[in-house]
Amino acid sequence: MRNYWSLIGTLALFACHFEPPGSIKLDTVYTNGVIWTGADGAAGASMLAVKDGEIAFVGTELPANMSSNRVIDLEGRFVMAGFMDNHVHFMEGGAALASVDLRDADTPAEFTRRITDYATGLAEGRWVLNGNWDHTLWGGELPSRDWIDADTGEVPVYIIRIDGHMALANSSALAAAGIKKETQAPEGGEILRDEDGEPTGILKGNALNLVLDVIPAPSDDELMEQFALAQSHALSLGLTKIHAVTAYPSETTMLDIFQMARDRGLMKLRAQVSTPIESWRDMKAEVEVGRRGDGLLKWGGIKGFIDGSLGARTAWMYEPYTDAPDSTGLPLNAPDMLGGWMEDADAAGLELSIHALGDRGIDAVMDQMREIAGEDIRARRYRIEHFQHPTPVAIGVLAETGIIASMQPFHAIDDGRWAGERIGPERLKTTYAFRSILDAGGILTFGSDWPVAPLSPIEGVYAAVTRRTLDGANPDGWIPEQKISVEEALTAYTATNAYSFGEEDEAGTLEAGKRADFVVLSADPRVIAPEAIREMRVLETIIGGVSVYTTP
């Protein structure tokens, strides 16, 4: 028997070393699928082959010189390049998964109950954080510290609105931050007060920093727990790469956290990390020695703010808000100061991503970008994050300059429930103007803004294609002339995002020589009814040829 197995082993070794010249031994071959390559002009494919983490072949019939012992029958399922997310608050999302969830609390009583229940179980010294509440779900009344003070006691509570530009703090948190009746709001911020001048607990804009500065930092182990929760969630949704941003500088930066996760062997999801623009010197120091990361983790970008959000009425507009005629919003950073940071960061070779929602804020940022880059602006691949309420002229400038519109389509079907009350019918015409941007020749990328909105790219595709608002009031689409096709939405989540990351030669489409990052879906979104898109599921996520998620 021993001689028999010795002979078999010798023959196997002989076969391995004496394959025909030019033959290619593949790692895995996927057959019998509906494969959308996403490449311009590419024919349909049913087969995809992987070798050494890259795509070796896409087509209908495997070349004679290629073979594999591992063949997977897709049984007619849909395959496409892995989704990418252009804008995600990754660690804030992970922290939200580990905290109280207020996203669907639709009454003040339910809002209060969830907070007090969560506070009851906390260890001494811990805060109630995140939350992501939405006061429009119960009619628009802003919450107050009085709602929660009695039942939270000494436990500090600091919970943010879903847009991240407004928060509620209870009396314990206000005391920890030293916020009193006489406390003045910082420039670009607001402290709401009752009829006696006492803080209600609602903070807006830069006033959030007053509390953020005193919240105890989580331990490294807590950070890694939050990272793992966020990553597992992302992989289950078919994401293979994200652009991780954060709103505020901190001692432990977003890049520190991702590097820690990579060093601990936890990181599976590819990431591009940007740091707050105020810390541009720190990012400059990171890249000065020629380091910008690798295929798993890259850095070198900064993210800044010109304004806030429509929900908090802090998006910077030319004309007053329709439902607040004394307000046009406000710049969170003085335009001259922001412009100086942008110029310095650009001179340091850093990538610019600037948050701008209101029409005036968008124009201010684009003017600064054109002044900084001049004739070379298209090559810079500057990004405007959100680009939600541009003027028609701004859409043309976007296309002319090659500035990238980094948008999040789920916001359209969420904000569409109430945006008309904020800015009126005329300004609505170019709100979330996906169709107009593409028709003008603009560059459109998609993402989530999680945890402000759901992380799911499938939900985002559904939103861009149907524009059906969450309240069911627009079954034919809110501002339906701004709908786009399924393939256009998928491209915004894949190939165009790869371009925005400077990786169009490495990722974003399924072509030989590119990374083997792809997803298997339960249906072909191009052929099912648009309203059924959101019911699709991710069956498998593959990164670098390795399966990192399979549906239970």
C-alpha positions as CSV (number, residue, x, y, z in Angstrom):
1,M,0.0,0.0,0.0
2,R,2.8,2.4,0.9
3,N,4.4,1.8,-2.6
4,Y,1.0,2.5,-4.3
5,W,0.6,5.9,-2.6
6,S,4.3,6.7,-3.3
7,L,3.6,6.0,-7.0
8,I,0.5,8.2,-7.1
9,G,2.4,11.1,-5.4
10,T,5.3,10.7,-8.0
11,L,2.8,10.8,-10.9
12,A,1.1,13.9,-9.4
13,L,4.4,15.7,-9.0
14,F,5.4,14.7,-12.5
15,A,2.1,16.1,-13.9
16,C,2.6,19.4,-12.1
17,H,6.1,19.9,-13.4
18,F,5.4,18.8,-17.0
19,E,2.3,20.8,-18.0
20,P,2.3,21.9,-21.7
21,P,4.3,25.0,-22.4
22,G,2.2,28.2,-22.0
23,S,-0.4,26.6,-19.8
24,I,-1.9,28.6,-17.0
25,K,-3.1,26.9,-13.8
26,L,-6.0,29.0,-12.4
27,D,-7.1,29.3,-8.8
28,T,-10.8,29.3,-9.5
29,V,-13.1,29.3,-12.5
30,Y,-16.7,30.6,-12.1
31,T,-19.0,29.3,-14.8
32,N,-22.6,29.6,-15.9
33,G,-23.2,33.1,-14.6
34,V,-24.6,36.4,-15.9
35,I,-21.5,38.5,-15.7
36,W,-21.8,42.3,-16.1
37,T,-18.2,43.5,-16.7
38,G,-19.0,47.2,-16.5
39,A,-16.4,47.8,-19.2
40,D,-17.4,50.1,-22.1
41,G,-18.4,48.1,-25.1
42,A,-17.7,44.7,-23.5
43,A,-19.8,41.8,-24.7
44,G,-21.8,39.7,-22.2
45,A,-19.9,37.0,-20.3
46,S,-20.8,33.8,-18.5
47,M,-17.4,32.8,-17.1
48,L,-14.7,34.4,-15.0
49,A,-11.3,33.0,-13.9
50,V,-9.1,34.1,-11.0
51,K,-5.4,33.6,-10.5
52,D,-3.2,35.2,-7.8
53,G,-5.9,37.6,-6.7
54,E,-6.5,39.0,-10.2
55,I,-8.9,38.3,-13.0
56,A,-7.2,36.1,-15.5
57,F,-10.1,35.8,-18.0
58,V,-13.7,37.0,-18.5
59,G,-15.8,35.6,-21.4
60,T,-17.8,32.7,-22.6
61,E,-15.3,30.0,-23.2
62,L,-12.1,29.3,-21.3
63,P,-9.0,29.4,-23.5
64,A,-7.4,26.0,-24.1
65,N,-4.3,26.9,-22.2
66,M,-6.2,27.6,-19.0
67,S,-7.4,25.1,-16.4
68,S,-8.4,24.8,-12.8
69,N,-9.3,22.1,-10.3
70,R,-11.7,24.4,-8.6
71,V,-14.8,25.2,-10.7
72,I,-17.8,27.0,-9.2
73,D,-21.2,26.8,-11.0
74,L,-23.0,30.1,-10.5
75,E,-26.3,28.6,-11.6
76,G,-27.2,31.7,-13.6
77,R,-26.6,34.2,-10.9
78,F,-25.6,37.8,-11.5
79,V,-21.9,38.8,-11.0
80,M,-20.5,42.3,-11.1
81,A,-17.5,44.2,-9.8
82,G,-17.5,44.8,-6.1
83,F,-19.3,47.8,-4.9
84,M,-17.3,50.8,-3.7
85,D,-18.6,53.5,-1.3
86,N,-17.4,57.0,-1.9
87,H,-18.2,58.5,1.5
88,V,-18.6,56.5,4.7
89,H,-18.1,57.4,8.4
90,F,-16.8,54.0,9.0
91,M,-15.9,54.1,12.7
92,E,-18.9,56.2,13.6
93,G,-21.0,53.5,11.9
94,G,-19.2,50.8,13.8
95,A,-19.8,52.7,17.1
96,A,-23.4,53.0,16.1
97,L,-23.7,49.3,15.7
98,A,-22.4,48.9,19.2
99,S,-24.7,51.6,20.7
100,V,-28.4,52.6,20.9
101,D,-30.2,52.7,17.6
102,L,-32.7,55.6,17.2
103,R,-33.0,55.7,13.4
104,D,-36.6,54.4,13.3
105,A,-37.8,55.8,16.7
106,D,-41.0,57.5,15.4
107,T,-42.5,59.0,18.6
108,P,-41.0,61.0,21.5
109,A,-42.0,58.2,23.9
110,E,-40.1,55.6,21.9
111,F,-37.1,57.9,21.5
112,T,-37.0,58.4,25.2
113,R,-37.5,54.7,26.1
114,R,-34.7,53.5,23.9
115,I,-32.2,56.0,25.4
116,T,-33.1,55.3,29.0
117,D,-33.2,51.5,28.5
118,Y,-29.7,51.6,27.0
119,A,-28.4,54.0,29.7
120,T,-29.6,51.6,32.4
121,G,-27.2,48.9,31.4
122,L,-24.0,51.0,31.0
123,A,-21.0,50.6,33.1
124,E,-19.9,53.6,35.2
125,G,-18.1,56.2,33.2
126,R,-19.6,55.2,29.8
127,W,-21.6,57.6,27.7
128,V,-24.7,57.0,25.6
129,L,-23.5,58.0,22.1
130,N,-24.5,58.0,18.4
131,G,-28.2,57.2,18.0
132,N,-28.9,58.8,14.6
133,W,-32.3,60.1,15.5
134,D,-34.7,61.8,13.0
135,H,-37.2,64.2,14.5
136,T,-39.2,64.4,11.2
137,L,-40.5,60.9,12.0
138,W,-42.6,62.3,14.8
139,G,-43.7,65.6,13.2
140,G,-40.6,67.8,13.5
141,E,-40.5,68.8,17.1
142,L,-36.9,68.9,18.3
143,P,-36.1,66.8,21.3
144,S,-34.9,68.4,24.6
145,R,-32.8,67.3,27.5
146,D,-36.0,67.5,29.6
147,W,-37.2,64.4,27.7
148,I,-34.4,62.2,29.1
149,D,-32.8,63.9,32.1
150,A,-35.0,62.3,34.7
151,D,-34.3,58.7,33.6
152,T,-30.6,59.0,32.6
153,G,-29.4,60.9,35.7
154,E,-25.6,61.0,35.9
155,V,-25.1,59.0,32.7
156,P,-23.9,61.5,30.0
157,V,-26.0,61.3,26.8
158,Y,-24.8,62.8,23.5
159,I,-26.8,61.5,20.6
160,I,-26.5,62.8,17.0
161,R,-29.2,63.5,14.4
162,I,-28.9,61.3,11.3
163,D,-27.2,64.0,9.3
164,G,-24.4,64.4,11.9
165,H,-24.8,68.2,12.1
166,M,-27.1,68.4,15.1
167,A,-27.0,66.6,18.5
168,L,-28.9,66.3,21.7
169,A,-27.0,66.4,25.0
170,N,-28.6,65.7,28.4
171,S,-27.7,67.8,31.5
172,S,-25.0,65.5,32.5
173,A,-23.2,65.8,29.2
174,L,-23.7,69.6,29.1
175,A,-22.2,69.9,32.5
176,A,-19.2,67.8,31.5
177,A,-18.7,70.2,28.6
178,G,-19.2,73.3,30.7
179,I,-22.1,74.4,28.7
180,K,-24.2,76.8,30.8
181,K,-26.7,79.6,30.3
182,E,-23.9,82.1,29.6
183,T,-21.9,79.9,27.3
184,Q,-21.5,81.4,23.9
185,A,-21.7,79.2,20.8
186,P,-18.5,79.0,18.7
187,E,-18.4,80.6,15.3
188,G,-20.3,78.3,12.8
189,G,-22.3,76.8,15.7
190,E,-25.5,77.3,17.6
191,I,-26.7,76.4,21.1
192,L,-30.5,76.3,21.2
193,R,-32.1,77.8,24.2
194,D,-35.5,77.8,26.0
195,E,-37.6,80.9,26.9
196,D,-35.4,81.4,30.0
197,G,-32.2,81.3,27.9
198,E,-31.2,77.9,29.2
199,P,-29.7,75.4,26.8
200,T,-32.3,72.9,25.6
201,G,-29.6,70.3,24.9
202,I,-29.7,70.8,21.1
203,L,-26.4,71.8,19.5
204,K,-25.8,72.6,15.9
205,G,-22.7,72.9,13.6
206,N,-19.4,73.7,15.4
207,A,-21.2,73.7,18.8
208,L,-21.0,69.9,18.6
209,N,-17.3,70.2,19.3
210,L,-17.9,71.5,22.8
211,V,-19.1,68.1,23.8
212,L,-17.0,66.0,21.5
213,D,-13.9,67.4,23.1
214,V,-14.8,65.9,26.5
215,I,-16.1,62.5,25.5
216,P,-13.7,59.8,26.8
217,A,-11.7,58.1,24.1
218,P,-12.5,54.4,23.5
219,S,-9.8,51.9,24.2
220,D,-7.9,50.2,21.4
221,D,-9.9,47.0,22.0
222,E,-13.2,48.9,21.8
223,L,-12.1,50.5,18.6
224,M,-11.2,47.1,17.1
225,E,-14.6,45.7,18.2
226,Q,-16.3,48.6,16.4
227,F,-14.1,48.2,13.3
228,A,-15.0,44.5,13.2
229,L,-18.7,45.2,13.4
230,A,-18.5,47.8,10.7
231,Q,-16.4,45.6,8.4
232,S,-18.7,42.6,8.8
233,H,-21.7,44.7,7.9
234,A,-19.9,46.2,4.9
235,L,-18.8,42.8,3.5
236,S,-22.3,41.4,3.9
237,L,-23.6,44.2,1.6
238,G,-21.1,43.5,-1.2
239,L,-18.7,46.3,-0.5
240,T,-15.1,45.7,-1.5
241,K,-13.7,49.2,-1.0
242,I,-14.7,52.3,1.0
243,H,-13.6,55.9,1.2
244,A,-13.5,56.4,5.0
245,V,-13.9,60.0,6.2
246,T,-14.4,61.6,9.6
247,A,-15.8,65.0,10.6
248,Y,-13.6,65.9,13.5
249,P,-9.9,65.8,14.4
250,S,-8.9,63.5,17.3
251,E,-5.8,62.1,19.0
252,T,-6.4,58.7,17.5
253,T,-7.0,59.4,13.8
254,M,-9.1,57.4,11.4
255,L,-5.8,56.4,9.7
256,D,-4.4,55.2,13.0
257,I,-7.4,52.9,13.5
258,F,-7.2,51.4,10.1
259,Q,-3.5,50.8,10.4
260,M,-4.1,49.1,13.8
261,A,-6.8,46.9,12.2
262,R,-4.4,46.0,9.4
263,D,-1.5,45.3,11.7
264,R,-3.7,43.0,13.9
265,G,-4.7,41.1,10.8
266,L,-8.3,42.1,11.0
267,M,-8.6,44.0,7.8
268,K,-10.3,42.4,4.8
269,L,-12.1,45.4,3.2
270,R,-10.1,47.7,1.1
271,A,-10.1,51.3,2.2
272,Q,-9.0,54.8,1.2
273,V,-8.7,57.1,4.3
274,S,-9.0,60.9,4.4
275,T,-8.2,63.0,7.4
276,P,-9.9,66.3,8.5
277,I,-8.6,69.3,6.6
278,E,-7.6,71.0,9.8
279,S,-5.0,68.2,10.3
280,W,-3.6,68.4,6.7
281,R,-0.1,68.8,8.1
282,D,-0.3,65.4,9.8
283,M,-1.3,63.8,6.5
284,K,1.5,65.6,4.7
285,A,3.9,64.1,7.2
286,E,2.5,60.6,6.5
287,V,3.1,60.9,2.7
288,E,6.3,63.0,2.7
289,V,8.5,59.9,2.8
290,G,6.6,58.5,-0.3
291,R,4.2,56.4,1.7
292,R,0.6,56.3,0.5
293,G,-0.3,52.8,1.5
294,D,-1.0,49.7,-0.7
295,G,-3.8,47.9,-2.4
296,L,-5.5,47.1,0.9
297,L,-5.1,50.5,2.7
298,K,-4.4,53.8,1.1
299,W,-4.2,57.4,2.4
300,G,-3.2,60.8,1.3
301,G,-6.6,62.7,1.2
302,I,-8.1,65.4,3.3
303,K,-11.8,66.2,3.9
304,G,-13.1,69.6,4.7
305,F,-16.5,71.4,5.3
306,I,-18.0,74.6,3.9
307,D,-21.5,74.1,5.3
308,G,-23.8,71.6,7.1
309,S,-27.0,69.9,6.1
310,L,-30.5,70.7,4.8
311,G,-32.1,68.9,7.7
312,A,-30.4,71.1,10.2
313,R,-30.9,74.2,8.0
314,T,-27.1,74.7,8.0
315,A,-26.6,74.1,4.3
316,W,-25.3,77.5,3.0
317,M,-27.8,78.9,0.5
318,Y,-28.1,82.1,-1.6
319,E,-31.7,82.7,-0.7
320,P,-33.4,82.2,2.7
321,Y,-35.0,78.9,3.6
322,T,-38.6,78.8,2.6
323,D,-39.6,77.6,6.1
324,A,-37.1,79.8,7.9
325,P,-37.0,83.2,6.0
326,D,-34.5,84.7,8.5
327,S,-31.8,82.1,7.7
328,T,-29.7,81.2,4.7
329,G,-27.7,78.6,6.6
330,L,-24.1,79.3,7.5
331,P,-20.5,78.4,6.5
332,L,-19.1,76.1,9.2
333,N,-15.6,77.3,8.2
334,A,-14.9,80.8,7.0
335,P,-14.4,80.6,3.2
336,D,-11.1,82.3,3.3
337,M,-9.8,80.0,6.0
338,L,-11.1,76.9,4.2
339,G,-9.5,78.2,1.0
340,G,-6.2,78.6,2.7
341,W,-6.3,75.0,4.0
342,M,-7.2,73.7,0.6
343,E,-4.4,75.6,-1.1
344,D,-1.8,74.4,1.5
345,A,-3.1,70.7,1.3
346,D,-3.1,70.8,-2.5
347,A,0.5,72.2,-2.6
348,A,1.5,69.3,-0.3
349,G,0.1,66.8,-2.9
350,L,-2.9,65.8,-0.9
351,E,-6.3,64.9,-2.4
352,L,-9.1,67.3,-1.8
353,S,-12.6,66.2,-0.7
354,I,-14.8,69.1,0.4
355,H,-18.3,68.8,1.9
356,A,-20.7,71.3,0.2
357,L,-24.5,71.0,0.1
358,G,-26.1,74.4,-0.4
359,D,-25.9,76.2,-3.7
360,R,-23.8,79.0,-2.2
361,G,-21.5,76.6,-0.5
362,I,-21.0,74.6,-3.7
363,D,-20.2,77.7,-5.7
364,A,-17.7,78.9,-3.1
365,V,-15.9,75.6,-3.0
366,M,-15.7,75.2,-6.8
367,D,-14.4,78.8,-7.2
368,Q,-11.7,78.0,-4.7
369,M,-10.8,74.8,-6.5
370,R,-10.6,76.5,-9.9
371,E,-8.4,79.2,-8.4
372,I,-6.0,76.7,-6.8
373,A,-5.6,74.3,-9.8
374,G,-6.1,76.5,-12.8
375,E,-5.8,74.7,-16.1
376,D,-4.7,71.5,-14.3
377,I,-8.0,71.1,-12.4
378,R,-9.3,68.0,-14.2
379,A,-6.1,66.0,-13.5
380,R,-6.5,66.8,-9.7
381,R,-9.7,64.8,-9.4
382,Y,-11.0,67.1,-6.8
383,R,-14.2,65.9,-5.1
384,I,-17.3,67.8,-3.8
385,E,-18.9,65.6,-1.1
386,H,-22.7,65.5,-1.4
387,F,-23.3,68.2,-4.1
388,Q,-26.9,68.1,-3.2
389,H,-28.4,71.5,-4.1
390,P,-26.4,73.0,-7.0
391,T,-27.6,75.7,-9.4
392,P,-27.9,74.8,-13.1
393,V,-24.7,76.8,-13.7
394,A,-22.8,74.8,-11.1
395,I,-23.7,71.5,-12.9
396,G,-22.2,72.9,-16.0
397,V,-19.0,74.0,-14.2
398,L,-18.8,70.5,-12.6
399,A,-18.7,68.9,-16.1
400,E,-16.3,71.5,-17.5
401,T,-13.7,71.2,-14.7
402,G,-13.9,67.5,-14.1
403,I,-14.6,68.0,-10.4
404,I,-16.2,64.8,-9.1
405,A,-19.7,64.8,-7.7
406,S,-19.4,62.5,-4.7
407,M,-23.1,61.8,-4.0
408,Q,-25.2,59.5,-1.9
409,P,-28.5,58.6,-3.5
410,F,-30.4,57.3,-0.5
411,H,-30.5,60.9,0.8
412,A,-32.8,61.7,-2.1
413,I,-35.6,59.4,-1.1
414,D,-35.1,60.3,2.6
415,D,-34.9,64.1,2.2
416,G,-37.6,64.1,-0.5
417,R,-40.2,63.7,2.2
418,W,-39.6,67.3,3.5
419,A,-37.0,69.1,1.3
420,G,-39.7,71.0,-0.6
421,E,-40.7,72.7,2.7
422,R,-37.1,73.8,3.2
423,I,-36.2,75.3,-0.2
424,G,-39.4,75.5,-2.4
425,P,-40.1,74.2,-5.9
426,E,-37.6,76.2,-7.9
427,R,-34.5,75.1,-6.1
428,L,-35.9,71.5,-6.0
429,K,-35.4,71.2,-9.8
430,T,-31.7,70.6,-9.4
431,T,-31.8,68.8,-6.1
432,Y,-29.9,65.4,-6.2
433,A,-29.6,66.1,-10.0
434,F,-28.2,62.7,-11.1
435,R,-29.6,62.8,-14.6
436,S,-28.6,66.4,-15.2
437,I,-25.0,65.8,-14.0
438,L,-24.6,62.8,-16.4
439,D,-26.3,64.5,-19.3
440,A,-23.9,67.5,-18.9
441,G,-20.9,65.1,-19.0
442,G,-20.2,65.3,-15.3
443,I,-18.4,62.7,-13.2
444,L,-20.9,61.1,-10.8
445,T,-19.9,58.7,-8.0
446,F,-22.1,57.0,-5.4
447,G,-21.8,56.0,-1.7
448,S,-23.8,56.0,1.5
449,D,-22.7,58.6,4.1
450,W,-23.3,55.8,6.6
451,P,-24.4,55.9,9.4
452,V,-26.3,59.0,8.2
453,A,-28.0,56.7,5.7
454,P,-28.0,52.9,5.3
455,L,-24.7,51.4,4.1
456,S,-26.3,49.1,1.5
457,P,-25.3,49.9,-2.2
458,I,-28.4,48.0,-3.3
459,E,-30.6,50.5,-1.4
460,G,-28.6,53.3,-3.1
461,V,-29.2,51.8,-6.6
462,Y,-32.9,51.5,-5.8
463,A,-33.0,55.1,-4.7
464,A,-31.2,56.5,-7.8
465,V,-33.3,54.4,-10.2
466,T,-36.8,54.9,-8.6
467,R,-36.5,58.1,-6.5
468,R,-39.4,56.7,-4.5
469,T,-39.5,58.6,-1.2
470,L,-39.6,56.6,2.1
471,D,-43.0,57.9,2.9
472,G,-44.6,56.3,-0.2
473,A,-45.8,59.6,-1.4
474,N,-43.9,59.5,-4.7
475,P,-44.5,56.1,-6.4
476,D,-43.4,57.4,-9.8
477,G,-40.4,59.1,-8.3
478,W,-39.6,62.4,-6.5
479,I,-38.4,64.8,-9.2
480,P,-38.6,61.9,-11.6
481,E,-36.8,63.6,-14.4
482,Q,-33.6,63.1,-12.4
483,K,-33.8,59.3,-12.4
484,I,-31.0,57.3,-14.0
485,S,-30.7,53.8,-15.4
486,V,-29.6,50.7,-13.4
487,E,-26.3,50.5,-15.3
488,E,-25.6,54.1,-14.7
489,A,-26.1,53.6,-11.0
490,L,-24.0,50.5,-10.9
491,T,-21.2,52.3,-12.8
492,A,-21.3,55.2,-10.2
493,Y,-20.8,52.5,-7.5
494,T,-17.9,50.8,-9.3
495,A,-16.0,52.1,-12.3
496,T,-16.4,55.8,-11.5
497,N,-15.5,55.3,-7.9
498,A,-12.4,53.5,-9.0
499,Y,-11.6,56.6,-11.2
500,S,-12.1,58.9,-8.2
501,F,-9.6,56.7,-6.2
502,G,-7.1,56.8,-9.1
503,E,-7.5,53.1,-9.6
504,E,-9.3,52.8,-12.9
505,D,-6.5,50.6,-14.2
506,E,-6.7,48.2,-11.2
507,A,-10.4,48.0,-10.3
508,G,-14.0,49.0,-11.0
509,T,-14.7,46.7,-13.9
510,L,-14.3,43.0,-14.5
511,E,-11.4,42.7,-17.0
512,A,-8.3,40.6,-17.2
513,G,-5.4,42.0,-15.1
514,K,-7.7,43.8,-12.7
515,R,-8.3,42.9,-9.1
516,A,-10.6,40.0,-8.5
517,D,-13.0,42.0,-6.4
518,F,-16.6,41.1,-7.3
519,V,-20.0,40.2,-5.8
520,V,-22.6,37.6,-6.6
521,L,-26.2,38.9,-6.3
522,S,-29.5,37.0,-6.1
523,A,-30.9,38.7,-9.2
524,D,-29.9,40.8,-12.2
525,P,-31.0,44.4,-11.3
526,R,-31.1,45.3,-15.0
527,V,-34.0,43.0,-15.8
528,I,-36.2,43.0,-12.6
529,A,-38.8,45.6,-11.9
530,P,-37.0,48.7,-10.5
531,E,-39.1,48.6,-7.3
532,A,-37.9,45.1,-6.6
533,I,-34.2,46.1,-6.6
534,R,-34.1,46.7,-2.9
535,E,-35.2,43.1,-2.3
536,M,-32.1,41.7,-3.9
537,R,-29.5,40.1,-1.6
538,V,-25.7,39.8,-1.7
539,L,-24.9,36.0,-1.9
540,E,-21.1,36.3,-1.9
541,T,-18.4,38.9,-1.7
542,I,-15.0,38.2,-3.1
543,I,-11.9,40.4,-2.5
544,G,-8.6,39.6,-4.2
545,G,-10.1,36.2,-5.3
546,V,-10.9,35.3,-1.7
547,S,-14.5,34.8,-0.4
548,V,-14.9,37.1,2.5
549,Y,-18.7,36.8,2.9
550,T,-21.3,34.2,2.0
551,T,-24.9,34.5,2.8
552,P,-26.1,32.2,5.6
